[in-house]
Amino acid sequence: MICAGGTGGHVYPAMAAVASLREFRLTSGDLNLLWIGSVGGIEVDIVNKAGIDIEIIYSGGVVGRGFAGICKGLWKVMIGTMQAWPLMSNFKPTAIFVTGGYTAIPVVLCGWLRRIPVAIYLPDVEPGLAVRVIARIAKRVLITAETSRQFFDFKKNETIVTGYPLRPKLLRDIQVSTTKARQHFGINCSRKTILVVGGSLGARSINKAVVNSVNEWVDKGVQVIHITGKLGWSEVQTAWSGFHLETKSNYRIFPYIYEDMGLALRAADLVVARSGASCLGEFPAFGLPAILVPYPYSWRYQYSNAQLLSNAGAAICIEDKDLMSDLTHMVTGLVDNISELNDMSKKAKGLSKTEGSERIAEEIISMASEASR
């Protein structure tokens, strides 16, 4: 099978689905995997650590880039298609699985020409142009939430709600007690705990707002686990070094967490984060209330994700431009209102679908079996 997992946050759901495919392999035969990534993507290290072979091709976006940008994007797609073609010849996949992004277009185009069945998974609520194009020739369209079905009326019978695929380690960490999770991070087991997630690279506006707020939060009896992102680490670390001892002891900062992300979610009473696709799966799985800050330059993706959770009462949405003025009191207001926090937690849990990776794996296997008959 060939995977084209997109870039950024779309890599992780693809990896979760691959983990379930590998579990199915134990009872259903061999599984050979090839990952096709994009030039400049962040997925190389992640895929290599998982023991999957990876090949890199060119591709590029065409939306909102002006005439010259569109031409350049189409040229990269054409180059990527020529690069993907011999990979298909050598690997001879029986199925292709993609999670969107322009890297997927050359891969899917080659697969379509070779009559290889394609399954596409949409992590976000709303699809972008690449997903909409690919969905028209895909055998399976897999979606996180029921509300996404409206975008695929042309594929009603092939559109299946799977939920968001969670990594096995995250699923195991759901069973860990809050006390043990907090002990893992060396923090107070009885204090209300805020988890702040700046993303793998960082969210500077969130980081700045947290640094601005943390003294007041600590004075209110709150402790903070702050994942700054790699690009935001040095700036936050410098600010942390200037805080008084009480704040330092209740404010733990990390540049990035991967293996221990589930424990961080389990330790928290409330999370502050961007509203990338993972918020649709990870926060509900842990029953975690959220303050979501959609990235203002992500088209509508993050706004649609935040809207789904906020409409369900599981999250509160705040504009990026309002962080400095509103975040401090928004967090303390929630932490002080235990009944509202508990109600948000229950509503988040009600959205949880923890079998997403298994459902995706089942659909891919079913699709490949149908094609081989």
C-alpha positions as CSV (number, residue, x, y, z in Angstrom):
1,M,0.0,0.0,0.0
2,I,1.1,3.6,-0.7
3,C,0.3,6.4,1.8
4,A,0.5,10.1,1.0
5,G,-0.2,11.6,4.4
6,G,-0.1,15.3,3.5
7,T,2.0,17.5,5.7
8,G,1.8,19.1,9.1
9,G,-1.0,17.9,11.3
10,H,-2.3,15.5,8.6
11,V,0.7,13.2,9.1
12,Y,-0.4,12.1,12.6
13,P,-3.9,10.7,11.7
14,A,-2.3,8.9,8.7
15,M,0.3,7.3,11.1
16,A,-2.5,6.3,13.5
17,A,-4.3,4.5,10.6
18,V,-1.0,2.8,9.6
19,A,-0.6,1.5,13.2
20,S,-4.0,-0.1,13.0
21,L,-3.2,-1.6,9.5
22,R,-0.1,-3.1,11.0
23,E,-2.3,-4.7,13.8
24,F,-4.6,-6.2,11.1
25,R,-1.6,-7.6,9.4
26,L,-1.0,-10.0,12.2
27,T,-4.2,-11.9,11.2
28,S,-4.6,-11.0,7.6
29,G,-1.2,-11.4,6.0
30,D,1.7,-9.2,5.0
31,L,1.6,-5.4,4.7
32,N,4.1,-3.5,2.7
33,L,4.1,0.2,3.0
34,L,5.6,3.1,1.1
35,W,5.1,6.7,2.2
36,I,5.2,9.4,-0.4
37,G,6.0,12.8,1.1
38,S,6.6,16.3,-0.3
39,V,9.7,18.4,-0.7
40,G,10.0,20.5,2.5
41,G,7.5,18.5,4.5
42,I,8.0,17.7,8.2
43,E,7.0,14.1,7.9
44,V,10.4,12.5,7.1
45,D,11.6,12.1,10.7
46,I,8.2,10.9,11.8
47,V,7.8,8.3,9.1
48,N,11.4,7.1,9.4
49,K,10.9,6.5,13.2
50,A,7.9,4.4,12.4
51,G,10.1,2.1,10.2
52,I,8.3,3.0,6.9
53,D,10.2,3.6,3.6
54,I,9.6,7.1,2.3
55,E,10.1,8.8,-1.1
56,I,9.9,12.5,-1.7
57,I,8.2,14.2,-4.7
58,Y,7.3,17.8,-5.7
59,S,3.9,19.2,-5.5
60,G,2.4,22.6,-4.8
61,G,-0.8,24.5,-4.0
62,V,-2.8,26.5,-6.5
63,V,-5.3,28.4,-4.4
64,G,-4.9,32.1,-3.5
65,R,-1.4,32.4,-5.0
66,G,-2.0,34.7,-8.0
67,F,-1.5,33.7,-11.6
68,A,2.2,33.1,-11.3
69,G,1.7,31.0,-8.1
70,I,-1.0,28.9,-9.8
71,C,1.3,28.2,-12.8
72,K,4.1,27.3,-10.4
73,G,1.9,25.0,-8.4
74,L,0.5,23.2,-11.5
75,W,4.1,22.8,-12.7
76,K,5.1,21.1,-9.4
77,V,2.0,18.9,-9.6
78,M,3.1,17.8,-13.1
79,I,6.7,17.1,-11.9
80,G,5.3,15.2,-8.9
81,T,3.2,13.1,-11.2
82,M,6.2,12.1,-13.3
83,Q,8.1,11.3,-10.1
84,A,5.3,9.2,-8.6
85,W,4.8,7.1,-11.8
86,P,8.0,5.0,-11.5
87,L,7.4,4.6,-7.8
88,M,4.1,3.0,-8.6
89,S,5.8,0.8,-11.2
90,N,8.4,-0.4,-8.7
91,F,6.2,-0.8,-5.6
92,K,3.0,-2.1,-7.3
93,P,0.6,-1.1,-4.6
94,T,-2.8,-2.7,-4.2
95,A,-4.3,0.4,-2.4
96,I,-3.5,4.1,-1.9
97,F,-4.4,6.0,1.3
98,V,-4.2,9.8,1.4
99,T,-5.2,12.5,3.9
100,G,-5.3,15.5,1.6
101,G,-2.8,18.1,0.7
102,Y,-1.4,18.8,-2.7
103,T,1.2,15.9,-2.4
104,A,-1.7,13.5,-2.7
105,I,-2.8,14.8,-6.2
106,P,0.1,13.4,-8.2
107,V,-0.1,10.1,-6.2
108,V,-3.8,9.7,-6.7
109,L,-3.6,10.7,-10.4
110,C,-1.0,7.9,-11.0
111,G,-3.1,5.5,-9.0
112,W,-6.2,6.3,-11.0
113,L,-4.4,5.8,-14.3
114,R,-3.3,2.4,-13.1
115,R,-6.7,1.5,-11.6
116,I,-5.4,1.3,-8.1
117,P,-8.2,2.0,-5.5
118,V,-7.9,5.1,-3.4
119,A,-9.2,5.9,0.0
120,I,-9.1,9.5,1.2
121,Y,-9.5,10.6,4.8
122,L,-10.6,14.1,5.7
123,P,-9.2,15.0,9.2
124,D,-10.8,18.5,9.3
125,V,-14.5,19.3,9.1
126,E,-14.3,21.2,5.8
127,P,-12.4,19.9,2.8
128,G,-9.9,21.9,0.8
129,L,-9.6,21.9,-3.0
130,A,-7.2,18.9,-3.1
131,V,-9.6,16.7,-1.1
132,R,-12.6,17.8,-3.2
133,V,-10.8,16.9,-6.4
134,I,-9.4,13.6,-5.1
135,A,-12.8,12.6,-3.6
136,R,-14.4,12.4,-7.1
137,I,-12.1,9.5,-8.1
138,A,-11.7,7.9,-4.7
139,K,-13.3,4.5,-3.8
140,R,-13.8,5.6,-0.2
141,V,-14.2,9.0,1.4
142,L,-13.6,8.7,5.1
143,I,-14.6,11.6,7.3
144,T,-14.1,12.6,11.0
145,A,-17.6,14.1,11.6
146,E,-21.1,13.6,10.2
147,T,-21.4,17.3,9.3
148,S,-18.7,16.8,6.7
149,R,-21.0,14.6,4.6
150,Q,-22.6,17.7,3.1
151,F,-19.5,18.3,1.1
152,F,-19.6,15.0,-0.7
153,D,-23.1,14.7,-2.0
154,F,-21.6,13.2,-5.2
155,K,-20.2,10.3,-3.1
156,K,-23.1,9.5,-0.8
157,N,-22.7,5.8,-0.8
158,E,-18.9,5.8,-0.5
159,T,-18.7,8.5,2.3
160,I,-18.2,6.9,5.7
161,V,-17.9,8.5,9.2
162,T,-14.9,6.9,11.0
163,G,-14.0,9.5,13.7
164,Y,-10.5,10.9,14.1
165,P,-7.8,8.2,14.3
166,L,-5.8,8.2,17.5
167,R,-2.3,6.8,18.0
168,P,-2.2,3.7,20.2
169,K,-0.1,5.5,22.8
170,L,-2.8,8.1,23.2
171,L,-5.5,5.5,23.5
172,R,-3.5,3.8,26.3
173,D,-3.0,7.1,28.1
174,I,-6.7,7.7,28.4
175,Q,-6.7,4.9,31.0
176,V,-4.0,6.6,33.1
177,S,-5.2,8.4,36.3
178,T,-4.9,12.2,36.5
179,T,-2.7,11.8,39.5
180,K,-0.2,9.6,37.7
181,A,-0.2,11.9,34.7
182,R,0.6,14.9,36.8
183,Q,3.3,12.9,38.7
184,H,4.9,12.1,35.4
185,F,5.4,15.9,34.8
186,G,6.4,16.5,38.4
187,I,3.5,18.9,39.1
188,N,1.1,19.3,42.0
189,C,-1.6,16.6,41.9
190,S,-4.3,18.8,43.4
191,R,-4.0,22.1,41.5
192,K,-6.2,22.9,38.5
193,T,-4.0,22.3,35.4
194,I,-4.0,24.2,32.1
195,L,-2.4,22.6,29.1
196,V,-1.3,25.1,26.4
197,V,-0.4,23.7,23.0
198,G,1.4,25.9,20.6
199,G,1.8,23.3,17.9
200,S,4.8,21.4,16.7
201,L,6.5,24.6,15.4
202,G,4.8,27.1,17.6
203,A,2.0,29.7,17.8
204,R,3.7,33.0,18.8
205,S,0.5,34.8,19.6
206,I,-0.6,32.1,22.0
207,N,2.8,31.9,23.6
208,K,2.9,35.6,24.2
209,A,-0.6,35.7,25.7
210,V,0.3,32.8,28.1
211,V,3.5,34.5,29.2
212,N,1.4,37.6,29.8
213,S,-1.2,35.7,31.8
214,V,0.8,33.0,33.8
215,N,1.6,35.1,36.9
216,E,-2.1,35.8,37.4
217,W,-3.1,32.2,36.8
218,V,-0.5,30.9,39.3
219,D,-1.7,33.5,41.9
220,K,-5.2,32.0,41.4
221,G,-4.0,28.5,42.2
222,V,-3.6,27.2,38.7
223,Q,-0.5,25.4,37.2
224,V,0.4,25.3,33.5
225,I,2.0,22.8,31.1
226,H,3.0,24.8,28.1
227,I,4.2,23.2,24.9
228,T,5.7,26.2,23.1
229,G,6.6,24.6,19.8
230,K,10.2,24.5,18.6
231,L,10.2,28.0,17.1
232,G,8.7,29.6,20.2
233,W,10.9,27.8,22.7
234,S,13.8,30.2,23.3
235,E,11.5,33.3,23.6
236,V,9.3,31.6,26.2
237,Q,12.3,30.1,28.0
238,T,13.8,33.6,28.3
239,A,10.5,34.9,29.8
240,W,10.3,31.9,32.2
241,S,13.8,32.7,33.6
242,G,12.6,36.1,34.7
243,F,9.6,34.9,36.7
244,H,9.6,34.6,40.5
245,L,10.0,31.2,42.1
246,E,6.3,30.5,42.7
247,T,5.5,31.0,39.0
248,K,8.5,28.9,37.9
249,S,7.5,26.0,40.0
250,N,3.9,26.0,38.7
251,Y,4.8,26.7,35.0
252,R,6.4,23.8,33.1
253,I,7.5,24.6,29.6
254,F,8.5,22.1,26.8
255,P,9.5,22.8,23.2
256,Y,7.7,19.8,21.9
257,I,6.0,16.6,23.2
258,Y,5.1,13.6,21.1
259,E,5.2,10.3,23.1
260,D,3.9,12.0,26.3
261,M,1.2,14.0,24.6
262,G,-1.5,11.7,26.0
263,L,-0.2,12.1,29.5
264,A,-0.2,15.9,29.1
265,L,-3.9,15.7,27.9
266,R,-4.7,13.4,30.8
267,A,-3.1,15.8,33.4
268,A,-5.1,18.8,32.2
269,D,-8.5,20.2,33.3
270,L,-8.5,22.7,30.4
271,V,-6.6,23.0,27.1
272,V,-5.7,26.2,25.2
273,A,-4.8,25.4,21.6
274,R,-5.2,26.1,17.9
275,S,-8.1,24.2,16.3
276,G,-6.3,22.0,13.9
277,A,-7.8,18.6,13.0
278,S,-6.4,16.8,16.1
279,C,-8.7,18.9,18.4
280,L,-11.7,16.9,16.9
281,G,-10.3,13.6,18.1
282,E,-7.9,14.1,21.0
283,F,-9.7,16.6,23.2
284,P,-13.1,14.7,23.1
285,A,-11.3,11.4,23.7
286,F,-9.9,12.8,27.0
287,G,-13.1,14.7,27.8
288,L,-11.1,17.9,27.8
289,P,-12.8,21.3,27.7
290,A,-11.0,23.6,25.3
291,I,-10.4,27.3,24.5
292,L,-9.7,27.2,20.8
293,V,-7.8,29.9,18.9
294,P,-8.3,29.3,15.1
295,Y,-5.2,30.3,13.1
296,P,-6.4,33.3,11.2
297,Y,-4.5,32.5,8.0
298,S,-5.8,28.9,7.6
299,W,-8.6,29.6,5.2
300,R,-11.8,28.3,7.0
301,Y,-10.4,24.9,8.2
302,Q,-9.7,25.8,11.8
303,Y,-12.8,28.0,12.2
304,S,-14.9,25.1,11.0
305,N,-13.2,22.7,13.5
306,A,-13.6,25.1,16.3
307,Q,-17.3,25.7,15.4
308,L,-18.1,22.0,15.6
309,L,-16.8,21.8,19.2
310,S,-18.1,25.1,20.4
311,N,-21.6,24.4,19.0
312,A,-21.6,21.2,21.0
313,G,-20.7,23.1,24.1
314,A,-17.3,21.4,24.4
315,A,-15.2,24.5,23.6
316,I,-15.0,28.2,23.6
317,C,-13.6,30.0,20.6
318,I,-11.5,33.1,20.8
319,E,-10.1,35.2,18.0
320,D,-6.3,35.4,17.7
321,K,-6.4,39.2,17.8
322,D,-8.2,39.1,21.2
323,L,-5.8,36.8,23.0
324,M,-3.8,39.4,24.8
325,S,-6.8,41.2,26.2
326,D,-9.2,38.2,26.9
327,L,-7.2,35.0,27.5
328,T,-6.3,35.7,31.2
329,H,-9.8,36.2,32.4
330,M,-11.3,33.6,30.1
331,V,-9.1,30.9,31.7
332,T,-9.6,32.0,35.3
333,G,-13.4,32.3,34.7
334,L,-13.6,28.7,33.6
335,V,-11.3,27.4,36.3
336,D,-13.4,29.1,38.9
337,N,-16.7,27.7,37.5
338,I,-16.4,24.0,38.2
339,S,-19.9,23.2,37.1
340,E,-19.4,24.8,33.6
341,L,-16.0,23.1,33.3
342,N,-17.6,19.7,34.2
343,D,-20.4,20.3,31.8
344,M,-18.0,21.1,28.9
345,S,-16.0,18.0,29.8
346,K,-19.2,15.8,29.5
347,K,-20.1,17.3,26.2
348,A,-16.6,16.8,24.9
349,K,-16.7,13.2,25.9
350,G,-20.0,12.8,24.1
351,L,-18.2,13.6,20.8
352,S,-15.6,11.0,21.3
353,K,-15.0,8.2,18.7
354,T,-11.9,6.4,19.8
355,E,-12.2,3.6,17.2
356,G,-11.3,5.9,14.3
357,S,-8.0,4.3,13.3
358,E,-9.5,0.8,13.3
359,R,-12.5,2.0,11.2
360,I,-10.1,3.5,8.6
361,A,-8.0,0.4,8.5
362,E,-11.1,-1.8,8.0
363,E,-12.2,0.4,5.1
364,I,-8.8,0.3,3.4
365,I,-8.6,-3.5,3.7
366,S,-12.2,-3.9,2.4
367,M,-11.5,-1.6,-0.5
368,A,-8.3,-3.5,-1.5
369,S,-10.1,-6.8,-1.2
370,E,-12.9,-5.6,-3.5
371,A,-10.4,-4.5,-6.1
372,S,-8.6,-7.8,-6.1
373,R,-11.8,-9.9,-6.8
